Amino acid sequence: MNKSELIVALAQKAELSKKDAEKALAAFVEVVTEQLKAGEKVQLVGFGTFESKERPARTARNPRTGEEITIAASKTASFKVGKALKDSIN
């Protein structure tokens, strides 16, 4: 399912226009992004938790040359599935 298909499905489930569903999805994504940038986590009980995690700097090897390179520290987003969602899939 891509973004446009998700918007159509949201519009049908929530009985909204496609335009309103698109606004709602955009607002959700924006709020989650802002919270992750601020170092907060977004927890939707039963669905899951979005959070940002720190990746430490590390050294790696260039597979072509064998040269050691340094990979800088960074932040990444992660999602941990909630129990209710996990149970409904299984």
C-alpha positions as CSV (number, residue, x, y, z in Angstrom):
1,M,0.0,0.0,0.0
2,N,1.4,3.4,-1.0
3,K,0.6,6.8,0.4
4,S,-2.3,7.6,-2.1
5,E,-3.9,4.1,-1.4
6,L,-3.6,4.8,2.4
7,I,-5.3,8.2,2.0
8,V,-8.2,6.5,0.1
9,A,-8.5,3.8,2.7
10,L,-8.5,6.4,5.5
11,A,-11.1,8.4,3.8
12,Q,-13.4,5.4,3.5
13,K,-12.9,4.1,7.0
14,A,-13.3,7.6,8.7
15,E,-16.0,8.8,6.2
16,L,-13.9,11.8,5.3
17,S,-13.1,13.4,2.0
18,K,-9.8,12.4,0.4
19,K,-8.6,16.0,0.9
20,D,-9.4,15.8,4.7
21,A,-7.8,12.3,5.0
22,E,-4.7,13.6,3.3
23,K,-4.5,16.6,5.7
24,A,-5.0,14.3,8.7
25,L,-2.2,11.9,7.5
26,A,0.1,14.9,6.8
27,A,-0.5,16.3,10.3
28,F,0.1,12.9,11.9
29,V,3.4,12.5,10.0
30,E,4.4,16.1,10.9
31,V,3.7,15.7,14.6
32,V,5.5,12.3,14.8
33,T,8.5,13.8,13.0
34,E,8.6,16.9,15.3
35,Q,8.5,14.7,18.4
36,L,11.2,12.4,17.2
37,K,13.4,15.4,16.3
38,A,12.9,16.7,19.9
39,G,14.0,13.3,21.3
40,E,10.5,12.3,22.5
41,K,8.7,9.1,21.7
42,V,5.2,8.7,20.4
43,Q,3.3,5.8,22.0
44,L,0.1,4.5,20.6
45,V,-1.1,1.9,23.0
46,G,-1.9,-1.3,21.3
47,F,-0.4,-0.2,18.0
48,G,3.3,0.6,18.8
49,T,5.9,3.2,19.7
50,F,7.9,5.5,17.5
51,E,11.2,6.7,18.9
52,S,14.5,8.0,17.9
53,K,17.7,6.2,18.7
54,E,21.4,7.2,18.7
55,R,23.8,5.3,16.5
56,P,27.4,5.7,17.8
57,A,30.3,6.5,15.5
58,R,32.1,3.4,14.2
59,T,34.8,2.3,11.9
60,A,34.1,0.1,8.9
61,R,35.9,-1.1,5.8
62,N,35.4,-0.1,2.2
63,P,34.8,-3.5,0.6
64,R,36.4,-2.4,-2.7
65,T,39.7,-1.0,-1.3
66,G,39.8,-2.5,2.2
67,E,40.5,0.9,3.5
68,E,39.2,1.8,7.0
69,I,36.6,4.6,7.1
70,T,34.9,6.3,9.9
71,I,31.1,6.4,10.0
72,A,29.8,9.4,11.9
73,A,27.3,9.1,14.8
74,S,23.7,9.7,13.8
75,K,20.1,9.4,14.9
76,T,17.6,7.0,13.4
77,A,13.9,6.5,13.8
78,S,12.6,3.1,15.0
79,F,9.2,1.6,15.5
80,K,8.4,-1.1,18.1
81,V,5.2,-3.0,17.4
82,G,2.6,-3.1,20.2
83,K,1.2,-6.3,21.6
84,A,-2.4,-5.8,20.2
85,L,-1.1,-5.2,16.7
86,K,1.4,-8.2,17.0
87,D,-1.4,-10.5,18.2
88,S,-3.8,-9.4,15.5
89,I,-1.2,-10.1,12.8
90,N,-0.4,-13.6,14.1
